[in-house]
Amino acid sequence: MTRTDADGALDEALALVSRTPAADGGTGGHRATAWQRARETAALAGTTVRARNHRVALADALGEVLATSLDALGDLPSFDTSAMDGWAVAGPGPWAIRPGDGILAGGTGGGSPAPLADGEAVRIATGARIPPDTTAVIRSEHARESGSQLYATRPVTTGQDIRPRGQECRSGDALLPAGSLVTPAVLGLAAAAGYDELVTRPRPRVEILVLGDELLTEGRPHDGLIRDALSPMLGPWITRIGAEVVSTRRLGDDPAGAEALFQAVSGSTADLVVTTGGTASGPVDHVHPVLERAGAELLVDGVAVRPGHPMLLARLGDRTDGRHVVGLPGNPLAAVSGLLTLAEPLLRALAGRRQRPRYAVPVQGDVPGHPYDTRLVPVLLTDEHAVPLRYNGPAMLRGVAAADALAVVPPHGARSGQELEVLDLPWAAGGCFT
């Protein structure tokens, strides 16, 4: 038997052991939520929370979502301007060149330049205010000077290269609706329209709790201890999703750690508490007992996905004002699976951002599948294919570190050329501006 065959047989055996009568349609036991349903549940949980708004300076609004529409405060542009460097002319040519240095953008001190007489031309810069009675602007490369006369080297049409007042918008026009993501282009539009501040939905606040006594914070693994790979990864990852990480703390697996976990979960003021590890049923897995003690409502308790099966989503408080807990497995790639399955849809909804559009890419090569569960497999995206990467075990980060996305592999796997849904990783999909 090959290693691949052995791994597949082991997965199937474990799946059969873990399936309870309820999973087969019986009346008891626990049933994992289907992967897509888990994502939908997380997104819905975020949309039921009452939205909060705040007013922030333009520089602080990037990556947030508009809480109100962006309306034009005035006409844009607010006066007729030159669209090109060149000459403002009045009437048919040739034109007599007006003496002086010409008209520069902002060079009239806020007033209007002197009108042009018929047959007169004046040099003008891009963005400068058009003199009254101007017929057209002639680009510098389309004009020829001869002494004090100006000649056009090609036909001139009335209004050419003049940007009229209100061309982009009129006062009161809706420029962008509420719910629009504030991108760098939105900041530019808001500034051009005269805004100094925007009313936005604040980023969700997240507290991260890393559980485990076996974790080192520096140096090489030794004597049964391993490096904490989750603390360096989760904060930046969640930040790229569009949230604000308020703290990252490590808690032990002993009774004192369990009590500290309860105090942290029940007392946190963050919108979301993310825990790592402790979501299974082992002797030091404290997350379920702590959530029960805190009166939490389990919305998702296990997902039919590999890696990451024992992830969970819980709500503390009521639907509109409650806080949430996402419990991630302790294995690094399993934790990534939990981030993409539960944390990202929830955080996007809490931030007022639309969910990512779903799309599929043909896979290059056959991809083994789990007998019953969805698999999430790191892939590289080429112009035509999603290329699966090795090192995709639950505890491995080597594959996802080189990946652009995770491919969603249905039960029993996929054939080469089959289209698979892909989940972009936040740094490969434009970061927090998507």
C-alpha positions as CSV (number, residue, x, y, z in Angstrom):
1,M,0.0,0.0,0.0
2,T,1.4,3.4,-0.9
3,R,1.6,6.3,1.6
4,T,-1.3,8.1,-0.2
5,D,-3.4,5.0,0.0
6,A,-2.6,4.5,3.6
7,D,-3.4,8.1,4.4
8,G,-6.7,7.8,2.6
9,A,-7.6,4.6,4.4
10,L,-6.7,6.2,7.8
11,D,-8.9,9.2,7.0
12,E,-11.8,7.0,6.1
13,A,-11.4,4.9,9.2
14,L,-11.3,8.0,11.4
15,A,-14.3,9.4,9.6
16,L,-16.3,6.3,10.2
17,V,-15.3,6.3,13.9
18,S,-16.3,9.9,14.3
19,R,-19.7,9.6,12.6
20,T,-22.5,9.2,15.2
21,P,-26.0,7.9,14.6
22,A,-27.1,11.5,14.2
23,A,-24.7,12.1,11.3
24,D,-26.3,9.1,9.6
25,G,-29.8,10.4,10.1
26,G,-30.3,9.1,13.7
27,T,-31.7,10.8,16.7
28,G,-28.7,11.4,19.0
29,G,-25.2,12.6,19.2
30,H,-23.4,15.6,17.5
31,R,-23.3,16.3,13.8
32,A,-20.7,18.6,12.2
33,T,-22.1,21.5,10.1
34,A,-21.5,21.3,6.3
35,W,-18.7,23.6,5.3
36,Q,-20.7,26.0,3.1
37,R,-23.5,26.1,5.7
38,A,-20.9,27.0,8.4
39,R,-19.7,29.9,6.3
40,E,-23.2,31.1,5.8
41,T,-24.0,30.9,9.5
42,A,-21.0,33.0,10.4
43,A,-21.9,35.6,7.8
44,L,-25.5,35.7,9.1
45,A,-24.4,36.0,12.7
46,G,-22.4,39.1,11.8
47,T,-25.3,40.8,9.9
48,T,-27.6,40.5,12.9
49,V,-25.4,42.6,15.2
50,R,-26.4,46.3,15.5
51,A,-24.2,48.5,13.4
52,R,-22.0,51.1,15.1
53,N,-20.9,54.3,13.3
54,H,-18.1,56.8,14.0
55,R,-16.8,60.0,12.3
56,V,-13.1,59.8,11.3
57,A,-10.6,61.9,9.4
58,L,-10.0,60.8,5.9
59,A,-6.6,59.3,6.7
60,D,-8.2,57.0,9.3
61,A,-11.1,55.8,7.1
62,L,-9.1,53.6,4.8
63,G,-10.4,50.0,4.8
64,E,-13.6,50.9,6.6
65,V,-17.1,51.0,5.1
66,L,-19.2,54.1,4.6
67,A,-22.1,54.3,7.1
68,T,-23.8,57.0,5.0
69,S,-23.8,57.8,1.4
70,L,-21.1,60.0,0.0
71,D,-23.0,63.0,-1.5
72,A,-21.5,65.8,-3.5
73,L,-21.1,69.0,-1.4
74,G,-20.9,71.1,-4.6
75,D,-20.4,70.9,-8.3
76,L,-17.3,69.1,-9.4
77,P,-15.4,70.7,-10.9
78,S,-16.7,73.9,-9.3
79,F,-15.7,76.0,-12.3
80,D,-14.8,75.5,-15.9
81,T,-11.2,74.2,-16.1
82,S,-8.6,73.5,-18.7
83,A,-8.1,69.7,-19.3
84,M,-4.7,70.3,-20.9
85,D,-1.6,72.5,-20.9
86,G,-2.0,74.8,-23.9
87,W,-3.8,77.9,-25.0
88,A,-7.2,79.3,-24.2
89,V,-8.6,81.0,-27.3
90,A,-11.6,83.0,-28.2
91,G,-13.2,82.9,-31.7
92,P,-11.5,81.8,-34.9
93,G,-7.7,81.9,-35.4
94,P,-5.1,83.0,-35.8
95,W,-5.1,84.6,-32.4
96,A,-3.2,87.4,-30.8
97,I,-1.2,86.2,-27.8
98,R,-2.0,88.1,-24.6
99,P,1.2,89.4,-23.0
100,G,2.1,88.0,-19.6
101,D,2.9,84.6,-18.0
102,G,-0.5,83.0,-18.7
103,I,-3.0,81.4,-16.3
104,L,-1.8,78.8,-13.8
105,A,-3.9,76.5,-11.6
106,G,-4.8,78.4,-8.5
107,G,-3.0,81.4,-9.9
108,T,-5.9,83.9,-9.9
109,G,-6.2,83.9,-6.1
110,G,-9.7,82.4,-6.2
111,G,-11.0,85.0,-8.6
112,S,-11.8,84.6,-12.3
113,P,-9.2,85.6,-14.9
114,A,-9.8,88.4,-17.2
115,P,-12.2,87.6,-20.1
116,L,-10.7,86.9,-23.6
117,A,-11.4,89.2,-26.4
118,D,-12.4,87.8,-29.7
119,G,-9.3,86.6,-31.6
120,E,-7.2,86.5,-28.4
121,A,-5.2,83.6,-26.9
122,V,-3.6,83.2,-23.5
123,R,-1.3,80.4,-22.2
124,I,-3.1,78.1,-19.7
125,A,-2.1,75.2,-17.4
126,T,-4.0,72.0,-16.8
127,G,-6.6,72.6,-14.0
128,A,-6.5,76.4,-14.4
129,R,-9.7,78.3,-14.4
130,I,-11.0,79.1,-17.9
131,P,-11.3,82.8,-18.7
132,P,-14.8,84.0,-19.6
133,D,-15.7,83.9,-23.3
134,T,-13.1,81.2,-24.1
135,T,-14.1,79.1,-27.2
136,A,-11.7,76.2,-26.7
137,V,-8.4,75.1,-25.4
138,I,-5.7,74.1,-27.9
139,R,-3.1,71.7,-26.6
140,S,0.5,72.9,-26.6
141,E,1.6,70.3,-29.2
142,H,-1.3,71.3,-31.5
143,A,-0.3,75.0,-31.6
144,R,2.4,77.1,-33.3
145,E,3.7,80.5,-32.2
146,S,4.9,83.0,-34.8
147,G,5.9,86.3,-33.2
148,S,2.8,87.5,-31.3
149,Q,0.4,85.3,-33.2
150,L,-0.8,81.8,-32.4
151,Y,-1.8,79.2,-35.1
152,A,-3.5,75.9,-34.7
153,T,-2.0,72.9,-36.5
154,R,-5.3,71.0,-36.6
155,P,-9.0,71.9,-36.6
156,V,-10.4,73.5,-33.4
157,T,-13.8,72.6,-32.2
158,T,-15.9,74.7,-29.7
159,G,-15.4,73.5,-26.1
160,Q,-12.5,71.1,-26.8
161,D,-10.3,70.3,-23.8
162,I,-12.5,72.3,-21.5
163,R,-13.8,70.5,-18.5
164,P,-17.1,72.2,-17.7
165,R,-18.4,73.0,-14.3
166,G,-20.3,70.0,-12.8
167,Q,-19.0,67.6,-15.4
168,E,-18.4,64.9,-12.8
169,C,-21.2,65.7,-10.4
170,R,-23.7,68.4,-9.4
171,S,-24.2,69.5,-5.8
172,G,-26.3,66.9,-3.9
173,D,-25.5,64.0,-6.3
174,A,-25.0,60.6,-4.6
175,L,-21.4,59.8,-5.4
176,L,-21.2,56.4,-3.5
177,P,-23.9,54.5,-1.5
178,A,-23.6,53.6,2.1
179,G,-21.8,50.2,2.5
180,S,-19.1,51.1,0.0
181,L,-15.6,50.1,1.1
182,V,-13.2,53.1,1.6
183,T,-10.4,52.4,-0.8
184,P,-7.6,54.8,-1.8
185,A,-9.7,55.9,-4.8
186,V,-12.6,56.7,-2.5
187,L,-10.4,58.8,-0.3
188,G,-9.3,60.7,-3.4
189,L,-12.9,61.2,-4.5
190,A,-14.0,62.4,-1.0
191,A,-11.1,64.9,-0.8
192,A,-11.9,66.2,-4.3
193,A,-15.5,66.6,-3.2
194,G,-14.4,68.7,-0.2
195,Y,-14.7,66.2,2.7
196,D,-12.3,66.3,5.7
197,E,-14.1,63.5,7.6
198,L,-16.2,60.4,6.8
199,V,-18.9,58.6,8.7
200,T,-17.9,54.9,8.7
201,R,-18.4,51.6,10.5
202,P,-15.4,51.0,12.7
203,R,-13.3,47.9,12.2
204,P,-14.4,45.0,14.4
205,R,-12.2,44.6,17.5
206,V,-10.6,41.2,18.0
207,E,-8.9,39.6,21.0
208,I,-6.7,36.5,20.3
209,L,-6.2,33.9,23.0
210,V,-3.5,31.2,22.3
211,L,-4.0,28.2,24.5
212,G,-1.3,25.6,25.3
213,D,1.5,24.8,27.8
214,E,3.8,23.3,25.1
215,L,4.4,26.6,23.2
216,L,7.7,28.4,23.0
217,T,7.9,32.1,22.2
218,E,11.5,32.0,21.0
219,G,14.3,29.6,19.9
220,R,14.2,26.2,18.4
221,P,11.7,23.5,19.5
222,H,13.2,21.1,22.1
223,D,12.2,18.6,24.8
224,G,8.7,18.1,23.6
225,L,8.1,21.9,23.3
226,I,7.2,23.5,20.0
227,R,7.3,27.1,18.7
228,D,4.1,29.1,18.9
229,A,3.3,29.6,15.2
230,L,-0.2,31.0,15.7
231,S,0.6,34.2,17.6
232,P,2.8,35.6,14.9
233,M,0.4,34.6,12.2
234,L,-3.1,35.3,13.5
235,G,-2.8,38.9,14.3
236,P,-1.5,40.1,10.9
237,W,-3.9,37.7,9.1
238,I,-6.9,39.1,11.0
239,T,-5.7,42.6,10.4
240,R,-5.6,42.0,6.7
241,I,-9.1,40.7,6.8
242,G,-10.1,44.2,8.0
243,A,-10.3,44.0,11.8
244,E,-8.4,45.6,14.6
245,V,-6.5,43.2,16.9
246,V,-6.6,44.7,20.4
247,S,-4.5,42.0,22.1
248,T,-2.9,38.6,21.7
249,R,-2.4,36.6,24.9
250,R,-1.2,33.1,25.8
251,L,-3.0,31.0,28.4
252,G,-2.0,27.7,29.9
253,D,-3.9,24.4,29.8
254,D,-4.1,24.0,33.6
255,P,-7.0,24.9,35.8
256,A,-5.6,28.4,36.3
257,G,-5.5,28.7,32.5
258,A,-9.1,27.5,32.2
259,E,-10.2,30.2,34.8
260,A,-8.2,32.8,32.9
261,L,-9.9,31.7,29.7
262,F,-13.3,32.1,31.3
263,Q,-12.5,35.6,32.6
264,A,-11.1,36.6,29.2
265,V,-14.1,35.3,27.3
266,S,-16.8,36.6,29.7
267,G,-15.0,40.0,30.3
268,S,-13.7,40.9,26.9
269,T,-15.0,44.0,25.3
270,A,-13.9,42.9,21.8
271,D,-16.5,42.1,19.2
272,L,-14.8,38.8,18.6
273,V,-12.6,36.6,20.8
274,V,-10.5,34.1,18.8
275,T,-9.2,31.1,20.7
276,T,-6.7,28.5,19.4
277,G,-6.7,24.9,20.5
278,G,-8.8,23.3,23.2
279,T,-11.9,22.8,21.0
280,A,-11.9,19.0,21.0
281,S,-12.8,16.7,23.9
282,G,-9.4,16.0,25.5
283,P,-8.7,16.3,29.2
284,V,-7.2,19.8,28.8
285,D,-9.7,21.1,26.2
286,H,-11.4,23.8,28.1
287,V,-13.2,25.8,25.4
288,H,-16.5,24.0,25.5
289,P,-16.9,24.0,29.3
290,V,-15.9,27.6,29.5
291,L,-18.4,28.6,26.8
292,E,-21.1,26.6,28.6
293,R,-20.2,28.3,31.9
294,A,-20.4,31.7,30.2
295,G,-23.9,31.0,28.9
296,A,-22.8,31.1,25.2
297,E,-24.9,29.9,22.4
298,L,-23.1,27.5,20.1
299,L,-24.0,28.4,16.5
300,V,-21.5,26.1,14.9
301,D,-19.9,23.2,16.8
302,G,-17.7,21.3,14.4
303,V,-17.5,21.6,10.6
304,A,-17.3,18.9,8.0
305,V,-14.0,20.1,6.7
306,R,-10.4,18.8,6.7
307,P,-8.3,20.2,8.2
308,G,-10.1,22.1,10.9
309,H,-12.9,19.8,11.8
310,P,-13.2,20.8,15.6
311,M,-13.7,24.6,15.0
312,L,-16.6,26.4,16.5
313,L,-18.6,29.6,16.5
314,A,-20.5,30.8,19.6
315,R,-22.4,33.9,20.6
316,L,-22.4,35.7,23.9
317,G,-25.4,37.8,24.6
318,D,-28.4,38.6,22.3
319,R,-28.4,38.6,18.5
320,T,-28.2,42.3,18.1
321,D,-25.7,43.3,20.8
322,G,-23.9,40.1,21.4
323,R,-20.2,39.3,21.1
324,H,-18.8,36.2,19.3
325,V,-16.2,33.6,19.9
326,V,-14.5,31.6,17.2
327,G,-12.6,28.6,18.4
328,L,-9.8,27.5,16.1
329,P,-8.0,24.2,16.2
330,G,-4.5,24.3,17.5
331,N,-2.8,22.8,14.4
332,P,-1.6,25.7,12.2
333,L,-3.2,24.8,8.9
334,A,-6.4,23.7,10.7
335,A,-6.4,27.1,12.3
336,V,-6.1,28.7,8.8
337,S,-9.1,26.6,7.7
338,G,-11.1,28.0,10.7
339,L,-10.1,31.6,9.8
340,L,-11.4,31.2,6.3
341,T,-14.4,29.2,7.2
342,L,-15.8,31.1,10.3
343,A,-13.7,34.2,11.2
344,E,-13.5,35.9,7.8
345,P,-17.2,35.7,6.9
346,L,-18.1,36.9,10.4
347,L,-15.7,39.8,10.5
348,R,-16.6,41.0,7.0
349,A,-20.3,41.0,8.1
350,L,-19.5,42.8,11.3
351,A,-17.5,45.4,9.3
352,G,-20.4,45.9,6.9
353,R,-18.4,44.6,4.0
354,R,-19.9,42.3,1.4
355,Q,-18.7,38.7,1.3
356,R,-16.1,37.8,-1.3
357,P,-17.5,36.9,-4.7
358,R,-17.3,33.1,-5.2
359,Y,-15.4,31.8,-8.2
360,A,-13.9,28.6,-9.5
361,V,-10.7,27.6,-11.2
362,P,-9.8,24.4,-13.0
363,V,-7.5,22.3,-10.9
364,Q,-4.3,20.9,-12.4
365,G,-4.0,17.2,-11.5
366,D,-6.2,14.9,-9.5
367,V,-6.8,15.9,-5.9
368,P,-7.6,13.2,-3.3
369,G,-10.7,13.9,-1.2
370,H,-12.0,12.9,2.2
371,P,-14.8,10.3,2.2
372,Y,-17.3,12.6,3.8
373,D,-15.9,16.0,4.4
374,T,-14.8,19.0,2.3
375,R,-11.0,19.5,2.1
376,L,-9.2,22.8,1.9
377,V,-6.0,22.5,0.0
378,P,-3.3,25.2,-0.6
379,V,-2.9,26.1,-4.3
380,L,-0.9,28.3,-6.5
381,L,-2.9,30.2,-9.1
382,T,-1.6,30.4,-12.6
383,D,-3.2,32.1,-15.6
384,E,-5.3,28.9,-16.2
385,H,-5.1,26.5,-13.3
386,A,-5.1,26.0,-9.5
387,V,-2.0,24.0,-8.8
388,P,-2.2,22.0,-5.5
389,L,0.8,22.2,-3.2
390,R,2.4,19.6,-1.0
391,Y,2.8,19.9,2.7
392,N,-0.9,20.3,3.4
393,G,-1.3,18.4,6.6
394,P,-3.1,20.0,9.5
395,A,0.1,20.9,11.4
396,M,1.9,22.2,8.3
397,L,2.4,25.8,7.1
398,R,4.9,25.1,4.4
399,G,2.2,24.7,1.7
400,V,0.0,27.7,2.7
401,A,3.0,29.9,3.0
402,A,3.7,29.4,-0.7
403,A,0.0,29.5,-1.7
404,D,-2.2,32.1,-3.3
405,A,-5.4,30.5,-2.2
406,L,-7.1,27.4,-0.7
407,A,-9.0,25.2,-3.1
408,V,-12.3,23.7,-1.9
409,V,-12.2,20.0,-2.7
410,P,-15.5,18.1,-2.4
411,P,-15.9,14.7,-0.7
412,H,-14.2,11.9,-2.7
413,G,-11.9,14.4,-4.4
414,A,-11.6,16.1,-7.8
415,R,-10.3,15.1,-11.2
416,S,-7.8,17.1,-13.2
417,G,-9.5,20.0,-15.0
418,Q,-12.5,20.0,-12.7
419,E,-13.4,23.5,-11.5
420,L,-13.0,24.1,-7.8
421,E,-14.0,27.0,-5.7
422,V,-11.0,28.9,-4.4
423,L,-10.6,31.1,-1.3
424,D,-8.1,33.8,-1.9
425,L,-5.6,34.5,0.8
426,P,-5.9,38.1,2.0
427,W,-2.4,39.2,0.8
428,A,-3.0,37.6,-2.6
429,A,-6.4,39.2,-3.1
430,G,-5.6,42.9,-2.5
431,G,-5.4,42.8,1.2
432,C,-7.9,44.8,3.3
433,F,-9.2,46.8,0.2
434,T,-11.1,43.9,-1.2
